[in-house]
């Protein structure tokens, strides 16, 4: 499993309501986590998913940029 981290433009819980069921379906309930404190989304996936996550966020009015872990 690979972990991909995104810095997002989420401002409230309402911003995540639309993406929650999609992320649960694609990645599983326990394979993604959003921190409202730092606006960071972590996704665990066994397949490349960066472009898909960005597209889902964008479709819901949220900007998501991948953070490269060193």
N, CA, C and O atoms as CSV, one atom per row, in Angstrom:
chain,resi,resn,atom,element,x,y,z
A,1,UNK,N,N,0.846,-1.186,0.000
A,1,UNK,CA,C,0.000,0.000,0.000
A,1,UNK,C,C,0.886,1.242,0.000
A,1,UNK,O,O,1.854,1.324,0.755
A,2,UNK,N,N,0.555,2.181,-0.829
A,2,UNK,CA,C,1.257,3.457,-0.885
A,2,UNK,C,C,0.390,4.531,-0.253
A,2,UNK,O,O,-0.836,4.493,-0.362
A,3,UNK,N,N,1.023,5.481,0.403
A,3,UNK,CA,C,0.306,6.605,0.992
A,3,UNK,C,C,0.644,7.863,0.204
A,3,UNK,O,O,1.811,8.191,-0.010
A,4,UNK,N,N,-0.412,8.563,-0.226
A,4,UNK,CA,C,-0.254,9.808,-0.947
A,4,UNK,C,C,-0.880,10.907,-0.099
A,4,UNK,O,O,-1.981,10.738,0.424
A,5,UNK,N,N,-0.185,12.032,0.040
A,5,UNK,CA,C,-0.642,13.122,0.900
A,5,UNK,C,C,-0.917,14.355,0.040
A,5,UNK,O,O,-0.123,14.707,-0.832
A,6,UNK,N,N,-2.054,15.004,0.300
A,6,UNK,CA,C,-2.460,16.192,-0.448
A,6,UNK,C,C,-2.737,17.340,0.499
A,6,UNK,O,O,-3.391,17.160,1.526
A,7,UNK,N,N,-2.246,18.509,0.161
A,7,UNK,CA,C,-2.635,19.754,0.835
A,7,UNK,C,C,-3.847,20.251,0.066
A,7,UNK,O,O,-3.813,20.315,-1.163
A,8,UNK,N,N,-4.926,20.607,0.773
A,8,UNK,CA,C,-6.171,20.972,0.098
A,8,UNK,C,C,-6.635,22.374,0.469
A,8,UNK,O,O,-6.107,23.018,1.376
A,9,UNK,N,N,-7.640,22.811,-0.267
A,9,UNK,CA,C,-8.248,24.119,-0.010
A,9,UNK,C,C,-9.561,23.995,0.760
A,9,UNK,O,O,-10.361,24.931,0.771
A,10,UNK,N,N,-9.788,22.862,1.398
A,10,UNK,CA,C,-11.024,22.635,2.146
A,10,UNK,C,C,-11.156,23.667,3.261
A,10,UNK,O,O,-10.219,23.904,4.023
A,11,UNK,N,N,-12.337,24.274,3.341
A,11,UNK,CA,C,-12.586,25.268,4.382
A,11,UNK,C,C,-13.540,24.783,5.463
A,11,UNK,O,O,-13.527,25.302,6.580
A,12,UNK,N,N,-14.369,23.789,5.142
A,12,UNK,CA,C,-15.320,23.294,6.137
A,12,UNK,C,C,-15.669,21.844,5.837
A,12,UNK,O,O,-15.307,21.302,4.792
A,13,UNK,N,N,-16.370,21.236,6.765
A,13,UNK,CA,C,-16.798,19.840,6.592
A,13,UNK,C,C,-17.710,19.678,5.379
A,13,UNK,O,O,-17.738,18.616,4.758
A,14,UNK,N,N,-18.443,20.715,5.048
A,14,UNK,CA,C,-19.350,20.663,3.897
A,14,UNK,C,C,-18.570,20.372,2.615
A,14,UNK,O,O,-19.071,19.688,1.722
A,15,UNK,N,N,-17.353,20.886,2.526
A,15,UNK,CA,C,-16.521,20.651,1.342
A,15,UNK,C,C,-16.215,19.161,1.158
A,15,UNK,O,O,-15.988,18.721,0.031
A,16,UNK,N,N,-16.205,18.390,2.223
A,16,UNK,CA,C,-15.856,16.969,2.144
A,16,UNK,C,C,-17.072,16.052,2.027
A,16,UNK,O,O,-16.914,14.855,1.787
A,17,UNK,N,N,-18.275,16.586,2.189
A,17,UNK,CA,C,-19.475,15.746,2.165
A,17,UNK,C,C,-19.616,15.000,0.838
A,17,UNK,O,O,-19.913,13.805,0.830
A,18,UNK,N,N,-19.409,15.684,-0.264
A,18,UNK,CA,C,-19.591,15.059,-1.571
A,18,UNK,C,C,-18.517,14.020,-1.886
A,18,UNK,O,O,-18.805,13.023,-2.548
A,19,UNK,N,N,-17.302,14.233,-1.429
A,19,UNK,CA,C,-16.229,13.300,-1.773
A,19,UNK,C,C,-16.183,12.081,-0.851
A,19,UNK,O,O,-15.621,11.051,-1.224
A,20,UNK,N,N,-16.751,12.178,0.315
A,20,UNK,CA,C,-16.689,11.071,1.284
A,20,UNK,C,C,-17.213,9.749,0.706
A,20,UNK,O,O,-16.504,8.746,0.789
A,21,UNK,N,N,-18.419,9.701,0.125
A,21,UNK,CA,C,-18.892,8.413,-0.395
A,21,UNK,C,C,-18.046,7.894,-1.564
A,21,UNK,O,O,-17.883,6.684,-1.725
A,22,UNK,N,N,-17.516,8.802,-2.370
A,22,UNK,CA,C,-16.680,8.393,-3.498
A,22,UNK,C,C,-15.371,7.793,-2.988
A,22,UNK,O,O,-14.944,6.737,-3.456
A,23,UNK,N,N,-14.735,8.469,-2.027
A,23,UNK,CA,C,-13.495,7.945,-1.461
A,23,UNK,C,C,-13.726,6.622,-0.738
A,23,UNK,O,O,-12.899,5.714,-0.829
A,24,UNK,N,N,-14.839,6.507,-0.024
A,24,UNK,CA,C,-15.147,5.244,0.654
A,24,UNK,C,C,-15.302,4.107,-0.350
A,24,UNK,O,O,-14.835,2.995,-0.106
A,25,UNK,N,N,-15.951,4.380,-1.474
A,25,UNK,CA,C,-16.164,3.368,-2.502
A,25,UNK,C,C,-14.849,2.978,-3.184
A,25,UNK,O,O,-14.576,1.794,-3.378
A,26,UNK,N,N,-14.041,3.966,-3.544
A,26,UNK,CA,C,-12.801,3.697,-4.265
A,26,UNK,C,C,-11.680,3.129,-3.403
A,26,UNK,O,O,-10.975,2.210,-3.820
A,27,UNK,N,N,-11.517,3.677,-2.198
A,27,UNK,CA,C,-10.367,3.323,-1.377
A,27,UNK,C,C,-10.706,2.535,-0.119
A,27,UNK,O,O,-9.827,1.908,0.473
A,28,UNK,N,N,-11.957,2.559,0.290
A,28,UNK,CA,C,-12.356,1.905,1.539
A,28,UNK,C,C,-12.357,2.909,2.674
A,28,UNK,O,O,-11.538,3.827,2.712
A,29,UNK,N,N,-13.280,2.725,3.589
A,29,UNK,CA,C,-13.491,3.667,4.696
A,29,UNK,C,C,-12.223,3.944,5.497
A,29,UNK,O,O,-11.997,5.071,5.938
A,30,UNK,N,N,-11.405,2.927,5.684
A,30,UNK,CA,C,-10.220,3.094,6.541
A,30,UNK,C,C,-8.951,3.412,5.758
A,30,UNK,O,O,-7.867,3.456,6.339
A,31,UNK,N,N,-9.066,3.633,4.452
A,31,UNK,CA,C,-7.875,3.866,3.640
A,31,UNK,C,C,-7.702,5.318,3.209
A,31,UNK,O,O,-6.903,5.618,2.323
A,32,UNK,N,N,-8.443,6.201,3.830
A,32,UNK,CA,C,-8.229,7.631,3.597
A,32,UNK,C,C,-8.580,8.378,4.868
A,32,UNK,O,O,-9.419,7.940,5.654
A,33,UNK,N,N,-7.924,9.514,5.055
A,33,UNK,CA,C,-8.103,10.290,6.274
A,33,UNK,C,C,-7.934,11.766,5.939
A,33,UNK,O,O,-7.012,12.151,5.220
A,34,UNK,N,N,-8.829,12.580,6.466
A,34,UNK,CA,C,-8.720,14.013,6.247
A,34,UNK,C,C,-8.557,14.715,7.580
A,34,UNK,O,O,-9.317,14.466,8.516
A,35,UNK,N,N,-7.561,15.596,7.670
A,35,UNK,CA,C,-7.328,16.391,8.866
A,35,UNK,C,C,-7.807,17.814,8.599
A,35,UNK,O,O,-7.212,18.531,7.795
A,36,UNK,N,N,-8.879,18.221,9.270
A,36,UNK,CA,C,-9.403,19.569,9.086
A,36,UNK,C,C,-8.458,20.612,9.676
A,36,UNK,O,O,-8.437,21.761,9.235
A,37,UNK,N,N,-7.697,20.217,10.648
A,37,UNK,CA,C,-6.772,21.147,11.295
A,37,UNK,C,C,-5.722,21.686,10.319
A,37,UNK,O,O,-5.467,22.889,10.278
A,38,UNK,N,N,-5.106,20.774,9.521
A,38,UNK,CA,C,-4.073,21.217,8.571
A,38,UNK,C,C,-4.535,21.148,7.123
A,38,UNK,O,O,-3.763,21.448,6.212
A,39,UNK,N,N,-5.806,20.750,6.897
A,39,UNK,CA,C,-6.380,20.634,5.546
A,39,UNK,C,C,-5.601,19.636,4.696
A,39,UNK,O,O,-5.371,19.864,3.509
A,40,UNK,N,N,-5.197,18.528,5.315
A,40,UNK,CA,C,-4.392,17.519,4.644
A,40,UNK,C,C,-5.211,16.239,4.468
A,40,UNK,O,O,-5.859,15.764,5.400
A,41,UNK,N,N,-5.164,15.699,3.262
A,41,UNK,CA,C,-5.835,14.451,2.916
A,41,UNK,C,C,-4.771,13.387,2.693
A,41,UNK,O,O,-3.823,13.602,1.937
A,42,UNK,N,N,-4.924,12.239,3.350
A,42,UNK,CA,C,-4.021,11.105,3.155
A,42,UNK,C,C,-4.833,9.965,2.564
A,42,UNK,O,O,-5.904,9.620,3.064
A,43,UNK,N,N,-4.305,9.386,1.491
A,43,UNK,CA,C,-4.984,8.280,0.813
A,43,UNK,C,C,-4.012,7.114,0.713
A,43,UNK,O,O,-2.882,7.274,0.252
A,44,UNK,N,N,-4.460,5.937,1.149
A,44,UNK,CA,C,-3.682,4.720,1.015
A,44,UNK,C,C,-4.282,3.914,-0.127
A,44,UNK,O,O,-5.481,3.634,-0.141
A,45,UNK,N,N,-3.434,3.543,-1.087
A,45,UNK,CA,C,-3.914,2.821,-2.257
A,45,UNK,C,C,-2.816,1.918,-2.787
A,45,UNK,O,O,-1.632,2.243,-2.697
A,46,UNK,N,N,-3.215,0.788,-3.336
A,46,UNK,CA,C,-2.236,-0.126,-3.922
A,46,UNK,C,C,-1.985,0.191,-5.396
A,46,UNK,O,O,-1.098,-0.398,-6.014
A,47,UNK,N,N,-2.756,1.113,-5.957
A,47,UNK,CA,C,-2.578,1.531,-7.347
A,47,UNK,C,C,-2.343,3.041,-7.393
A,47,UNK,O,O,-2.751,3.748,-6.471
A,48,UNK,N,N,-1.701,3.545,-8.432
A,48,UNK,CA,C,-1.506,4.997,-8.548
A,48,UNK,C,C,-2.859,5.717,-8.546
A,48,UNK,O,O,-3.774,5.327,-9.271
A,49,UNK,N,N,-2.980,6.765,-7.732
A,49,UNK,CA,C,-4.282,7.409,-7.583
A,49,UNK,C,C,-4.229,8.929,-7.544
A,49,UNK,O,O,-5.259,9.572,-7.342
A,50,UNK,N,N,-3.053,9.516,-7.731
A,50,UNK,CA,C,-2.891,10.967,-7.585
A,50,UNK,C,C,-3.831,11.724,-8.521
A,50,UNK,O,O,-4.562,12.610,-8.078
A,51,UNK,N,N,-3.817,11.386,-9.800
A,51,UNK,CA,C,-4.650,12.109,-10.760
A,51,UNK,C,C,-6.132,11.930,-10.475
A,51,UNK,O,O,-6.909,12.874,-10.620
A,52,UNK,N,N,-6.534,10.729,-10.069
A,52,UNK,CA,C,-7.935,10.457,-9.765
A,52,UNK,C,C,-8.390,11.271,-8.553
A,52,UNK,O,O,-9.472,11.857,-8.578
A,53,UNK,N,N,-7.589,11.314,-7.505
A,53,UNK,CA,C,-7.945,12.074,-6.309
A,53,UNK,C,C,-8.055,13.559,-6.637
A,53,UNK,O,O,-8.998,14.225,-6.209
A,54,UNK,N,N,-7.087,14.078,-7.399
A,54,UNK,CA,C,-7.135,15.486,-7.791
A,54,UNK,C,C,-8.399,15.798,-8.584
A,54,UNK,O,O,-9.026,16.836,-8.373
A,55,UNK,N,N,-8.775,14.900,-9.498
A,55,UNK,CA,C,-9.965,15.104,-10.324
A,55,UNK,C,C,-11.232,15.097,-9.475
A,55,UNK,O,O,-12.118,15.927,-9.681
A,56,UNK,N,N,-11.328,14.175,-8.531
A,56,UNK,CA,C,-12.504,14.105,-7.651
A,56,UNK,C,C,-12.607,15.373,-6.824
A,56,UNK,O,O,-13.688,15.948,-6.698
A,57,UNK,N,N,-11.502,15.809,-6.267
A,57,UNK,CA,C,-11.511,17.037,-5.480
A,57,UNK,C,C,-11.913,18.232,-6.348
A,57,UNK,O,O,-12.761,19.034,-5.956
A,58,UNK,N,N,-11.302,18.344,-7.521
A,58,UNK,CA,C,-11.581,19.465,-8.428
A,58,UNK,C,C,-13.055,19.512,-8.820
A,58,UNK,O,O,-13.652,20.588,-8.855
A,59,UNK,N,N,-13.646,18.356,-9.115
A,59,UNK,CA,C,-15.063,18.281,-9.477
A,59,UNK,C,C,-15.961,18.799,-8.357
A,59,UNK,O,O,-17.105,19.184,-8.597
A,60,UNK,N,N,-15.440,18.805,-7.146
A,60,UNK,CA,C,-16.209,19.255,-5.987
A,60,UNK,C,C,-15.721,20.600,-5.463
A,60,UNK,O,O,-16.002,20.967,-4.322
A,61,UNK,N,N,-14.997,21.326,-6.291
A,61,UNK,CA,C,-14.583,22.684,-5.947
A,61,UNK,C,C,-13.438,22.790,-4.962
A,61,UNK,O,O,-13.263,23.824,-4.317
A,62,UNK,N,N,-12.651,21.722,-4.840
A,62,UNK,CA,C,-11.534,21.714,-3.888
A,62,UNK,C,C,-10.231,21.551,-4.661
A,62,UNK,O,O,-10.131,20.705,-5.549
A,63,UNK,N,N,-9.247,22.355,-4.323
A,63,UNK,CA,C,-7.913,22.218,-4.927
A,63,UNK,C,C,-7.119,21.266,-4.044
A,63,UNK,O,O,-7.111,21.391,-2.819
A,64,UNK,N,N,-6.459,20.322,-4.679
A,64,UNK,CA,C,-5.608,19.380,-3.952
A,64,UNK,C,C,-4.261,19.252,-4.638
A,64,UNK,O,O,-4.189,18.914,-5.820
A,65,UNK,N,N,-3.199,19.520,-3.904
A,65,UNK,CA,C,-1.835,19.404,-4.437
A,65,UNK,C,C,-1.089,18.338,-3.662
A,65,UNK,O,O,-1.072,18.339,-2.431
A,66,UNK,N,N,-0.471,17.428,-4.400
A,66,UNK,CA,C,0.268,16.349,-3.758
A,66,UNK,C,C,1.484,16.915,-3.026
A,66,UNK,O,O,2.210,17.755,-3.559
A,67,UNK,N,N,1.692,16.448,-1.811
A,67,UNK,CA,C,2.884,16.788,-1.043
A,67,UNK,C,C,3.861,15.632,-1.194
A,67,UNK,O,O,3.519,14.482,-0.920
A,68,UNK,N,N,5.049,15.933,-1.618
A,68,UNK,CA,C,6.071,14.906,-1.773
A,68,UNK,C,C,6.751,14.660,-0.432
A,68,UNK,O,O,7.302,15.583,0.168
A,69,UNK,N,N,6.710,13.433,0.028
A,69,UNK,CA,C,7.347,13.093,1.299
A,69,UNK,C,C,8.813,12.770,1.050
A,69,UNK,O,O,9.150,12.038,0.120
A,70,UNK,N,N,9.665,13.315,1.877
A,70,UNK,CA,C,11.110,13.103,1.709
A,70,UNK,C,C,11.566,11.966,2.578
A,70,UNK,O,O,12.750,11.629,2.582
